[in-house]
């Protein structure tokens, strides 16, 4: 996904972490050198802490200890308990189309944490008065304030078959957008209920107020495709929009819950 217009003047700061790049961008007119860089440094410390606690690759992380059975969730850090409980809620909501427990090795909340952490990192910029900002955490994008008061951020969604084509775009002042798909890494998304590659959709996008939820739901859409109609209308998904491309053929569909 790309969250900018070529005509916009933006200042970018990139942070390599979590096996991806987090790109933080603000309008150039809002740029204050020392304050912006200080906010980015604080955000990077936070991202490093998230990696230390939630990584499935670090043997001493709390998530790895949960997976190995050497830590009980009742003894975990408060933020780990929050993520655990939110994942439980989304698992139930999506009828297990999203299920971080049904993976090799045990509980893996990576499909929720990236968006969740990106959204929480907004506070390091808001406290210094940066109200117009976009944080792109490897495709999970959090947006605030628009490019200006009259211009929303424009997020382009890549075509699942043509990386240089935009299939759909969204205009957002405040919110989050997350996409998932089988077009970049093949059939890496598994249907957790049967343990085989998902066949519901080959590309999905979710827009809503919470980046962690949007991240998880984008994965669930890949799993269930059009069958997700059985849970899309859940009352807790008010203010969310959904778009997906069918697994086979060129069919695409969208759904929006009432506000």
VOPAGU-2260 file (C-alpha; in pm, 1 decimal, decimal comma):
REM VOPAGU-2260
SITE   aa  ch    i         X         Y         Z
SITE  UNK   A    0       0,0       0,0       0,0
SITE  UNK   A    1     107,9     357,4     -62,8
SITE  UNK   A    2     -25,5     638,5     154,0
SITE  UNK   A    3      73,1     956,8     -20,3
SITE  UNK   A    4      38,8    1167,3    -331,2
SITE  UNK   A    5     340,2    1257,0    -542,9
SITE  UNK   A    6     237,2    1621,2    -520,7
SITE  UNK   A    7     256,6    1626,8    -141,3
SITE  UNK   A    8     563,0    1756,5      38,8
SITE  UNK   A    9     636,9    1512,6     317,7
SITE  UNK   A   10     918,9    1445,0     560,6
SITE  UNK   A   11     989,7    1074,2     612,5
SITE  UNK   A   12    1172,6     882,2     882,4
SITE  UNK   A   13    1225,9     507,4     837,1
SITE  UNK   A   14    1290,5     251,1    1110,0
SITE  UNK   A   15    1394,3    -105,7    1027,6
SITE  UNK   A   16    1245,0    -348,6    1278,1
SITE  UNK   A   17    1014,4    -650,6    1304,3
SITE  UNK   A   18    1151,8    -776,5     972,9
SITE  UNK   A   19    1001,4    -479,9     792,7
SITE  UNK   A   20    1033,1    -100,3     766,7
SITE  UNK   A   21     817,9     140,6     963,1
SITE  UNK   A   22     784,9     466,1     770,7
SITE  UNK   A   23     675,9     775,8     962,8
SITE  UNK   A   24     567,7    1074,2     752,9
SITE  UNK   A   25     443,0    1423,8     825,4
SITE  UNK   A   26     372,3    1726,4     604,1
SITE  UNK   A   27     689,4    1931,4     554,6
SITE  UNK   A   28     516,4    2248,2     674,4
SITE  UNK   A   29     470,6    2082,3    1016,8
SITE  UNK   A   30     832,7    1971,0    1040,8
SITE  UNK   A   31    1026,9    2078,0    1351,0
SITE  UNK   A   32    1363,4    1908,4    1328,0
SITE  UNK   A   33    1457,8    1837,6    1688,7
SITE  UNK   A   34    1104,9    1758,6    1808,9
SITE  UNK   A   35    1022,9    1527,1    1518,8
SITE  UNK   A   36    1348,6    1335,5    1552,3
SITE  UNK   A   37    1302,3    1306,0    1928,9
SITE  UNK   A   38     953,4    1164,3    1874,4
SITE  UNK   A   39    1090,7     916,8    1620,7
SITE  UNK   A   40    1362,0     807,8    1863,0
SITE  UNK   A   41    1107,4     750,1    2138,6
SITE  UNK   A   42     886,8     555,4    1898,3
SITE  UNK   A   43    1184,4     341,6    1795,1
SITE  UNK   A   44    1259,1     256,9    2159,7
SITE  UNK   A   45     895,8     153,4    2194,1
SITE  UNK   A   46     911,6     -63,4    1878,9
SITE  UNK   A   47    1224,7    -231,0    2014,1
SITE  UNK   A   48    1044,0    -306,7    2338,9
SITE  UNK   A   49     752,4    -455,2    2145,1
SITE  UNK   A   50     999,8    -673,4    1954,4
SITE  UNK   A   51    1169,1    -783,8    2278,1
SITE  UNK   A   52     837,5    -882,0    2438,0
SITE  UNK   A   53     629,5   -1012,6    2145,4
SITE  UNK   A   54     883,1   -1167,9    1909,2
SITE  UNK   A   55     839,2   -1535,9    1829,6
SITE  UNK   A   56    1206,5   -1550,4    1725,7
SITE  UNK   A   57    1360,6   -1437,0    2055,1
SITE  UNK   A   58    1381,4   -1729,5    2296,5
SITE  UNK   A   59    1342,5   -1509,4    2603,6
SITE  UNK   A   60    1045,1   -1303,9    2484,4
SITE  UNK   A   61     722,9   -1342,5    2678,7
SITE  UNK   A   62     547,7   -1475,0    2370,2
SITE  UNK   A   63     816,8   -1741,3    2321,2
SITE  UNK   A   64     785,0   -1838,2    2686,3
SITE  UNK   A   65     407,2   -1866,1    2649,2
SITE  UNK   A   66     458,7   -2084,2    2343,3
SITE  UNK   A   67     701,6   -2309,9    2529,9
SITE  UNK   A   68     479,0   -2333,2    2835,8
SITE  UNK   A   69     733,3   -2174,2    3071,3
SITE  UNK   A   70     508,2   -1874,2    3132,0
SITE  UNK   A   71     138,4   -1872,1    3212,5
SITE  UNK   A   72     -73,1   -1589,2    3075,9
SITE  UNK   A   73    -180,5   -1503,8    3429,9
SITE  UNK   A   74     181,6   -1414,6    3507,5
SITE  UNK   A   75     248,7   -1221,7    3185,0
SITE  UNK   A   76     297,5    -846,7    3151,3
SITE  UNK   A   77     -17,5    -631,3    3135,1
SITE  UNK   A   78      31,8    -546,8    2766,5
SITE  UNK   A   79      72,2    -916,5    2680,0
SITE  UNK   A   80    -253,8    -990,6    2862,2
SITE  UNK   A   81    -423,6    -711,3    2667,0
SITE  UNK   A   82    -305,6    -856,4    2334,1
SITE  UNK   A   83    -401,4   -1210,6    2442,2
SITE  UNK   A   84    -753,4   -1099,5    2532,8
SITE  UNK   A   85    -802,2    -892,6    2217,4
SITE  UNK   A   86    -693,9   -1190,9    2008,5
SITE  UNK   A   87    -945,5   -1406,7    2193,6
SITE  UNK   A   88   -1219,0   -1155,1    2112,3
SITE  UNK   A   89   -1127,0   -1141,5    1742,9
SITE  UNK   A   90   -1102,4   -1520,3    1723,3
SITE  UNK   A   91   -1456,6   -1550,7    1856,5
SITE  UNK   A   92   -1583,8   -1264,4    1639,3
SITE  UNK   A   93   -1445,8   -1416,3    1318,5
SITE  UNK   A   94   -1551,3   -1770,9    1406,9
SITE  UNK   A   95   -1183,4   -1869,8    1416,0
SITE  UNK   A   96   -1093,8   -1736,7    1071,8
SITE  UNK   A   97    -833,5   -1547,7    1276,8
SITE  UNK   A   98    -684,1   -1778,4    1538,6
SITE  UNK   A   99    -333,4   -1704,9    1673,3
SITE  UNK   A  100    -340,0   -2026,7    1876,3
SITE  UNK   A  101    -387,9   -2255,0    1573,6
SITE  UNK   A  102     -35,0   -2210,2    1439,6
SITE  UNK   A  103     278,0   -2419,0    1461,9
SITE  UNK   A  104     447,9   -2361,3    1794,6
SITE  UNK   A  105     147,8   -2213,9    1971,1
SITE  UNK   A  106      20,7   -1860,5    2032,3
SITE  UNK   A  107     150,4   -1612,4    1773,4
SITE  UNK   A  108     -16,1   -1268,3    1786,7
SITE  UNK   A  109     196,6   -1119,7    1506,4
SITE  UNK   A  110    -113,9   -1069,0    1290,5
SITE  UNK   A  111    -249,9    -826,9    1549,5
SITE  UNK   A  112      52,1    -675,9    1724,4
SITE  UNK   A  113     203,9    -486,1    1431,4
SITE  UNK   A  114    -102,9    -270,5    1374,2
SITE  UNK   A  115    -173,8    -241,8    1746,0
SITE  UNK   A  116     178,8    -118,0    1821,9
SITE  UNK   A  117     180,7     123,7    1529,4
SITE  UNK   A  118    -136,2     283,8    1660,1
SITE  UNK   A  119      -4,8     310,1    2015,6
SITE  UNK   A  120     312,6     480,0    1891,8
SITE  UNK   A  121     107,0     779,9    1780,3
SITE  UNK   A  122     130,4     912,1    2135,5
SITE  UNK   A  123     501,4     993,3    2095,5
SITE  UNK   A  124     412,0    1239,5    1821,2
SITE  UNK   A  125      84,1    1372,8    1958,1
SITE  UNK   A  126     252,3    1482,8    2281,7
SITE  UNK   A  127     473,1    1718,0    2077,6
SITE  UNK   A  128     187,2    1853,1    1872,5
SITE  UNK   A  129     222,5    1648,2    1553,5
SITE  UNK   A  130    -142,4    1603,8    1462,4
SITE  UNK   A  131    -102,0    1524,6    1090,3
SITE  UNK   A  132      89,8    1202,6    1052,6
SITE  UNK   A  133      94,6     865,2     886,1
SITE  UNK   A  134     274,3     559,6    1024,6
SITE  UNK   A  135     314,9     274,8     777,5
SITE  UNK   A  136     423,9     -40,6     958,6
SITE  UNK   A  137     489,2    -278,0     672,9
SITE  UNK   A  138     147,4    -219,0     517,4
SITE  UNK   A  139     -49,5    -152,8     835,2
SITE  UNK   A  140    -109,8     220,0     814,0
SITE  UNK   A  141    -228,4     455,8    1086,9
SITE  UNK   A  142    -336,2     803,5     978,7
SITE  UNK   A  143    -422,0    1120,5    1163,9
SITE  UNK   A  144    -534,2    1467,2    1060,2
SITE  UNK   A  145    -517,0    1441,4     683,1
SITE  UNK   A  146    -248,5    1611,4     476,4
SITE  UNK   A  147    -423,2    1934,5     573,9
SITE  UNK   A  148    -766,2    2031,1     700,6
SITE  UNK   A  149    -913,2    2007,9     349,5
SITE  UNK   A  150    -712,6    1713,1     213,0
SITE  UNK   A  151    -741,8    1357,1     342,9
SITE  UNK   A  152    -459,4    1107,9     322,2
SITE  UNK   A  153    -500,2     897,6       7,1
SITE  UNK   A  154    -408,2     529,6      38,9
SITE  UNK   A  155    -367,9     328,4    -280,2
SITE  UNK   A  156    -417,8     -50,1    -271,4
SITE  UNK   A  157    -199,5    -243,3    -515,3
SITE  UNK   A  158    -352,8    -471,1    -775,1
SITE  UNK   A  159    -306,4    -834,9    -667,4
SITE  UNK   A  160    -166,8    -929,2   -1010,4
SITE  UNK   A  161      22,2    -613,6   -1105,3
SITE  UNK   A  162     245,4    -457,4    -841,9
SITE  UNK   A  163     266,1    -125,0   -1028,0
SITE  UNK   A  164    -112,1     -82,2   -1059,5
SITE  UNK   A  165    -351,6      63,1    -802,7
SITE  UNK   A  166    -670,6    -141,7    -777,1
SITE  UNK   A  167    -852,9      83,5    -532,1
SITE  UNK   A  168    -786,0     391,5    -323,0
SITE  UNK   A  169    -927,5     531,2      -0,4
SITE  UNK   A  170    -940,0     882,3     140,6
SITE  UNK   A  171    -889,6     892,7     517,4
SITE  UNK   A  172    -841,8    1175,4     766,2
SITE  UNK   A  173    -827,6     968,0    1085,0
SITE  UNK   A  174    -819,0     591,6    1104,6
SITE  UNK   A  175    -626,0     283,5    1006,3
SITE  UNK   A  176    -602,8      61,7     702,0
SITE  UNK   A  177    -451,0    -285,1     668,8
SITE  UNK   A  178    -415,1    -517,2     371,9
SITE  UNK   A  179    -330,3    -881,7     331,0
SITE  UNK   A  180    -286,7   -1108,9      32,6
SITE  UNK   A  181    -142,8   -1423,3    -115,3
SITE  UNK   A  182      19,8   -1241,4    -407,7
SITE  UNK   A  183     354,5   -1157,8    -245,9
SITE  UNK   A  184     454,5   -1472,7     -59,5
SITE  UNK   A  185     222,2   -1729,5    -208,8
SITE  UNK   A  186     -13,6   -1933,1       7,2
SITE  UNK   A  187     140,3   -1835,5     340,6
SITE  UNK   A  188    -194,5   -1769,4     508,3
SITE  UNK   A  189    -340,6   -2086,7     656,4
SITE  UNK   A  190    -703,2   -2154,8     735,0
SITE  UNK   A  191    -660,5   -2224,8    1108,5
SITE  UNK   A  192    -967,6   -2446,7    1123,7
SITE  UNK   A  193    -838,0   -2705,0     876,0
SITE  UNK   A  194    -462,8   -2636,5     858,9
SITE  UNK   A  195    -439,8   -2583,9     481,4
SITE  UNK   A  196    -374,9   -2270,3     268,9
SITE  UNK   A  197    -665,2   -2026,1     274,0
SITE  UNK   A  198    -889,6   -2022,3     -32,6
SITE  UNK   A  199   -1131,0   -1742,5      57,9
SITE  UNK   A  200    -964,7   -1446,9    -113,6
SITE  UNK   A  201    -630,9   -1346,9    -262,4
SITE  UNK   A  202    -631,4    -985,9    -149,4
SITE  UNK   A  203    -809,9    -800,3     128,2
SITE  UNK   A  204    -824,0    -456,4     282,4
SITE  UNK   A  205    -988,3    -339,1     604,4
SITE  UNK   A  206   -1041,1      22,7     708,5
SITE  UNK   A  207   -1146,6     122,4    1057,2
SITE  UNK   A  208   -1058,5     303,7    1378,1
SITE  UNK   A  209    -828,3      36,6    1526,6
SITE  UNK   A  210    -515,6     -75,1    1339,4
SITE  UNK   A  211    -469,3    -397,1    1535,6
SITE  UNK   A  212    -822,9    -513,2    1462,2
SITE  UNK   A  213    -793,3    -408,7    1097,0
SITE  UNK   A  214    -469,4    -607,8    1070,1
SITE  UNK   A  215    -631,0    -923,6    1209,3
SITE  UNK   A  216    -951,4    -887,5    1007,7
SITE  UNK   A  217    -756,9    -849,8     682,5
SITE  UNK   A  218    -611,1   -1195,2     749,4
SITE  UNK   A  219    -952,9   -1335,3     837,6
SITE  UNK   A  220   -1092,1   -1207,3     506,7
SITE  UNK   A  221    -825,1   -1399,8     317,1
SITE  UNK   A  222    -934,2   -1712,5     502,9
SITE  UNK   A  223   -1311,0   -1677,7     464,9
SITE  UNK   A  224   -1358,8   -1462,0     155,5
SITE  UNK   A  225   -1726,7   -1416,7      80,8
SITE  UNK   A  226   -1814,2   -1657,6     362,6
SITE  UNK   A  227   -1707,0   -1382,5     603,0
SITE  UNK   A  228   -2058,9   -1244,9     561,0
SITE  UNK   A  229   -2139,9   -1468,6     858,5
SITE  UNK   A  230   -1940,5   -1237,2    1088,8
SITE  UNK   A  231   -1892,0    -905,9     905,0
SITE  UNK   A  232   -2208,1    -761,2    1054,4
SITE  UNK   A  233   -2094,5    -810,2    1414,0
SITE  UNK   A  234   -2196,4    -507,0    1618,0
SITE  UNK   A  235   -1838,4    -458,6    1737,8
SITE  UNK   A  236   -1731,4    -390,9    1377,8
SITE  UNK   A  237   -1927,9     -70,1    1342,7
SITE  UNK   A  238   -1733,9     187,7    1140,3
SITE  UNK   A  239   -1529,8     -77,5     956,9
SITE  UNK   A  240   -1511,4    -118,4     579,9
SITE  UNK   A  241   -1403,1    -432,1     394,2
SITE  UNK   A  242   -1280,1    -499,5      42,1
SITE  UNK   A  243   -1156,0    -826,5    -105,2
SITE  UNK   A  244   -1060,5    -989,1    -433,7
SITE  UNK   A  245   -1184,4   -1343,1    -487,7
SITE  UNK   A  246    -932,7   -1626,0    -476,9
SITE  UNK   A  247   -1011,8   -1722,1    -835,7
SITE  UNK   A  248   -1115,3   -1491,9   -1116,9
SITE  UNK   A  249   -1137,0   -1114,2   -1111,7
SITE  UNK   A  250   -1436,1   -1073,6    -883,4
SITE  UNK   A  251   -1410,1    -817,0    -604,4
SITE  UNK   A  252   -1656,7    -717,5    -336,8
SITE  UNK   A  253   -1692,3    -470,3     -53,2
SITE  UNK   A  254   -1891,3    -433,3     265,2
SITE  UNK   A  255   -1936,9    -147,3     507,6
SITE  UNK   A  256   -2097,3    -161,8     847,9
SITE  UNK   A  257   -2323,9     127,9     943,4
SITE  UNK   A  258   -2177,7     391,1    1170,9
